[in-house]
Amino acid sequence: MRTTRRAVLGAALATPALAQDWPTRPVRCIVPYPPGGPTDLVGRVVAMRAQQELGQPLVIENKPGASGTIGSAEVARAAPDGGVFLVNASAHVIIPHINRAMPYDALNDFTPVTNMAMVPLVALVNPRLPVRSLRDLGDYAKANPGRVSYASSSIGGAQHLAAEMFKQIAGVDIVHIPYRGAGPAIQDLIAGNVQVMFDSVPAGAGAVREGLLRPLAALNAHRVPVYPDLPSAAEAGFPDLVISTWYGVWAPPRTPAAITERMQRAVAVAVQDPEVRARLAPLGADPVADSPAAFDAFCRSESQKFGAIVRAANIRME
């Protein structure tokens, strides 16, 4: 018994020392999606600067599959020694509400580190639709139930949930047309095959400049720099229609606070770097870098919000 107690005490003392020395080797950052997507891009831009603060490389590893759950599950099972982190989007807290057969608990099987950045969504319509505001869209949809369709890049993504949120708040019936990616969805919106899309700020910016799409409002608490003249959701009469895509960092469960806090500080320095902010700007990303405690509370709040939308719309993974 005496030996066991000494072993336990030794392990307890060793953990803070290990955390204080961290990192002593390259750190893996798993992105559970293919290369080139927005999560991958944000993760790489931030990691390139954050690794300078840590003194060790942050190595991005893409492990796609099963809507991000394969790569995420690896982090949930990993040792809490700071050797691996998860870089994921807001889908991390959405997918569990759509797919009940999850290999982990998204809130309790990870240690929150920080929210790197948020990307607001914008309501876009084909210019041939006779509406110029969110209120107009609601009135038109009520007068034409089931005749207005909206596009999304995937089932259960932020674009899909934003449209369902609008449906619930406005009390309208608009039809969901899911696509495999935002590109084809935007093209069909421009062609008029669908009439509405709630997409990330930069996605349709080029088409808006060319007059091919009309923005109605930013689904944000405040106006966004890309569209300075565009009203926020609150200004448009929909104060509860606030929804963003966001990109966070998580560690395995029971990772020491000294490690997560140091990683958070490195990310905070990175997202304030002018060069990093310049590279994030075309993505419409608004840097955050909140504390682990604040990010934990944010994840739980977002999970509740998204869960309520999913249940009301009866969304299920196909």
C-alpha positions in Angstrom: 0.0 0.0 0.0 2.9 2.4 0.8 4.4 1.8 -2.6 1.1 2.5 -4.3 0.6 5.7 -2.5 4.1 6.9 -3.4 3.4 6.0 -7.1 0.2 8.0 -7.0 1.9 11.0 -5.3 4.7 10.8 -7.8 2.4 10.8 -10.8 0.5 13.8 -9.3 3.7 15.8 -8.9 5.0 14.8 -12.3 1.9 16.0 -14.2 2.3 19.7 -13.4 6.0 19.5 -14.2 5.2 17.9 -17.6 2.6 20.6 -18.3 5.0 23.4 -17.5 7.7 22.0 -19.8 5.2 21.4 -22.6 5.7 21.1 -25.5 8.9 19.2 -25.9 8.1 17.6 -29.3 5.9 18.4 -32.3 2.2 18.6 -31.6 -0.4 16.9 -33.9 -3.5 18.9 -34.8 -6.2 16.7 -36.3 -8.6 18.3 -38.7 -11.4 15.8 -39.3 -12.1 16.9 -42.9 -10.1 16.8 -46.2 -7.5 19.5 -47.0 -8.6 22.7 -48.5 -11.8 23.3 -46.7 -12.5 26.3 -44.4 -11.7 24.3 -41.2 -8.4 23.2 -42.7 -7.5 26.7 -43.9 -8.3 28.4 -40.7 -6.4 25.8 -38.7 -3.3 26.0 -40.9 -3.2 29.8 -40.9 -3.4 30.0 -37.1 -1.1 27.0 -36.5 1.7 28.5 -38.6 1.9 31.5 -36.2 1.0 29.8 -33.0 3.9 27.3 -33.3 6.3 30.2 -33.1 5.0 30.9 -29.6 5.2 27.3 -28.6 8.7 26.6 -29.9 7.5 23.3 -31.5 5.8 22.5 -34.8 2.0 22.2 -34.9 1.5 19.5 -37.5 -1.9 19.5 -39.2 -3.2 16.0 -39.9 -6.3 15.6 -42.1 -8.4 12.6 -41.0 -11.8 12.9 -42.8 -14.7 10.6 -42.6 -18.2 10.1 -41.1 -19.0 13.9 -40.9 -15.8 14.5 -38.9 -16.4 11.9 -36.3 -13.4 9.6 -37.2 -10.7 12.2 -36.6 -12.6 13.6 -33.6 -12.9 10.1 -32.0 -9.1 9.7 -32.2 -8.6 12.8 -30.1 -11.2 11.8 -27.6 -9.3 8.5 -27.0 -5.8 10.1 -27.0 -3.6 10.5 -23.9 -4.0 13.8 -22.1 -0.3 14.8 -22.6 -0.6 17.6 -25.0 0.6 15.5 -28.0 -2.6 15.9 -30.0 -5.4 18.4 -30.4 -8.6 18.6 -32.4 -9.3 21.5 -34.8 -13.0 21.4 -35.8 -15.9 23.6 -36.8 -19.2 24.3 -35.1 -20.3 21.0 -36.6 -18.6 19.4 -33.6 -21.7 20.3 -31.4 -24.2 20.0 -34.2 -23.6 16.5 -35.5 -24.4 14.8 -32.2 -28.0 16.1 -32.4 -28.4 14.7 -35.9 -26.5 11.4 -35.5 -27.4 9.7 -32.3 -24.8 6.8 -32.9 -21.8 8.9 -31.9 -18.6 7.3 -30.7 -18.0 10.1 -28.1 -19.8 12.8 -26.1 -18.9 16.1 -27.9 -19.2 18.2 -24.8 -17.8 15.9 -22.1 -15.2 13.7 -23.9 -13.0 16.7 -24.8 -11.2 19.5 -23.1 -12.1 22.9 -24.6 -9.1 25.1 -25.5 -10.4 28.1 -27.5 -12.6 29.4 -30.3 -10.2 30.6 -33.0 -12.6 32.6 -35.1 -16.2 33.0 -36.1 -17.6 33.5 -39.6 -21.1 35.1 -39.8 -23.7 34.0 -42.3 -25.6 36.2 -44.8 -29.0 35.7 -46.2 -28.7 35.7 -50.1 -31.4 35.6 -52.7 -31.6 35.4 -56.5 -32.3 38.9 -57.7 -35.3 37.7 -59.6 -37.1 37.0 -56.3 -39.1 40.2 -55.5 -37.7 40.8 -52.0 -35.2 43.2 -50.6 -35.2 42.5 -46.9 -35.6 39.6 -44.4 -39.1 40.9 -43.7 -39.9 40.9 -47.4 -38.7 37.3 -47.6 -40.9 36.2 -44.8 -43.9 38.0 -46.3 -43.3 36.5 -49.7 -42.8 33.0 -48.3 -46.1 33.3 -46.4 -47.9 34.3 -49.5 -46.3 31.5 -51.5 -46.1 28.5 -49.1 -43.9 25.7 -50.4 -42.9 27.5 -53.5 -39.7 29.1 -52.2 -36.6 26.8 -52.0 -33.4 27.3 -50.2 -30.0 25.7 -50.8 -27.4 24.4 -48.3 -24.0 22.8 -48.7 -24.9 19.8 -46.5 -27.5 18.4 -44.2 -27.0 19.7 -40.7 -24.5 22.4 -41.6 -24.7 25.9 -40.3 -26.4 27.0 -43.6 -29.1 24.4 -43.2 -29.7 25.3 -39.6 -29.8 29.0 -40.3 -32.6 28.5 -42.8 -34.5 26.3 -40.5 -34.0 28.9 -37.7 -35.5 31.5 -40.1 -38.4 29.3 -40.9 -39.2 28.8 -37.3 -38.9 32.5 -36.3 -40.7 33.8 -39.4 -43.3 31.0 -39.4 -42.9 30.2 -43.1 -42.7 27.1 -45.3 -39.6 27.0 -47.5 -38.2 23.9 -49.1 -34.7 22.6 -48.4 -32.5 21.5 -51.3 -29.2 20.1 -50.0 -26.1 20.0 -52.2 -22.6 18.4 -51.9 -20.7 21.6 -51.1 -21.3 25.3 -51.2 -20.0 25.8 -54.8 -22.8 23.9 -56.6 -25.4 25.4 -54.3 -24.2 29.0 -55.1 -24.3 28.2 -58.8 -27.8 26.9 -58.7 -28.8 30.0 -56.6 -27.3 32.2 -59.3 -29.1 30.2 -62.0 -32.4 30.6 -60.2 -33.0 26.8 -59.6 -33.2 27.7 -55.9 -34.2 31.2 -54.6 -32.5 31.5 -51.1 -29.3 30.5 -49.3 -27.9 31.4 -45.9 -24.2 31.2 -46.5 -20.9 32.3 -45.0 -20.0 36.0 -45.6 -17.3 35.5 -48.2 -19.0 32.6 -50.2 -21.2 34.8 -52.4 -19.3 38.1 -52.2 -18.1 37.9 -55.8 -21.5 37.1 -57.1 -23.0 40.0 -55.0 -20.4 42.5 -56.5 -21.4 41.3 -60.0 -25.1 41.8 -59.2 -25.8 38.0 -59.6 -27.0 37.7 -56.0 -28.7 40.1 -53.5 -27.8 40.1 -49.8 -30.6 40.8 -47.4 -29.0 40.8 -43.9 -26.1 39.5 -41.9 -27.2 36.9 -39.4 -25.0 38.6 -36.8 -25.3 40.8 -33.7 -23.6 43.6 -35.6 -22.8 44.6 -39.2 -19.9 42.8 -40.9 -17.0 44.6 -42.7 -17.5 42.8 -46.0 -21.0 44.3 -46.3 -20.8 47.6 -44.2 -24.2 48.8 -45.6 -26.0 45.5 -45.0 -28.2 45.5 -41.9 -27.6 43.0 -39.1 -30.4 40.5 -38.2 -31.5 42.7 -35.3 -31.7 45.8 -37.6 -33.7 43.7 -40.1 -36.2 42.9 -37.4 -35.0 39.4 -36.5 -32.8 39.9 -33.3 -32.9 36.1 -32.5 -31.6 35.1 -36.0 -27.9 35.2 -35.0 -25.9 32.2 -36.2 -22.3 31.7 -37.2 -19.9 29.0 -38.3 -17.0 28.9 -35.9 -13.7 27.1 -35.6 -12.4 25.8 -32.3 -9.6 23.8 -30.7 -10.1 20.9 -28.2 -7.7 18.6 -26.3 -8.3 15.1 -25.1 -10.3 14.7 -21.8 -8.3 15.4 -18.6 -5.6 17.4 -20.3 -3.9 19.6 -17.7 -5.0 23.2 -17.5 -1.4 24.3 -17.9 -1.3 22.8 -21.4 -4.6 24.0 -22.6 -4.0 27.5 -21.2 -0.6 27.7 -23.0 -2.1 26.6 -26.3 -4.9 29.2 -25.8 -2.3 31.9 -25.3 -0.4 30.9 -28.4 -3.6 31.0 -30.5 -4.5 34.4 -29.0 -1.1 35.8 -30.1 -1.6 34.2 -33.5 -5.0 35.6 -34.3 -3.9 39.1 -33.3 -1.0 39.0 -35.7 -1.7 41.4 -38.6 -0.5 38.9 -41.2 -2.8 36.2 -39.8 -5.7 38.6 -39.6 -5.0 39.6 -43.3 -5.1 35.9 -44.3 -8.3 35.2 -42.3 -10.1 38.3 -43.7 -10.9 36.8 -47.1 -12.6 33.9 -45.2 -14.8 36.3 -43.4 -13.3 35.1 -40.1 -13.6 37.3 -37.0 -10.8 36.3 -34.5 -11.9 35.3 -31.0 -9.3 33.3 -29.0 -11.4 33.2 -25.8 -10.4 31.3 -22.6 -10.9 27.6 -22.1 -13.7 28.3 -19.6 -15.4 30.8 -21.9 -15.1 28.4 -24.8 -16.6 25.6 -22.8 -19.6 27.7 -21.9 -20.0 28.8 -25.5 -19.9 25.2 -26.8 -22.6 24.2 -24.4 -24.8 27.2 -25.3 -24.3 26.6 -29.0 -25.1 22.9 -28.5 -28.4 23.8 -26.8 -29.3 26.3 -29.6 -28.5 24.0 -32.4 -30.2 21.0 -30.7 -33.4 23.0 -30.4 -33.3 23.8 -34.1 -32.6 20.2 -35.1 -35.4 18.9 -32.9 -38.0 21.4 -34.1 -37.1 20.7 -37.8 -36.7 16.9 -37.2 -33.4 16.8 -39.0 -31.7 13.4 -39.3 -28.5 12.2 -40.8 -29.2 10.5 -44.2 
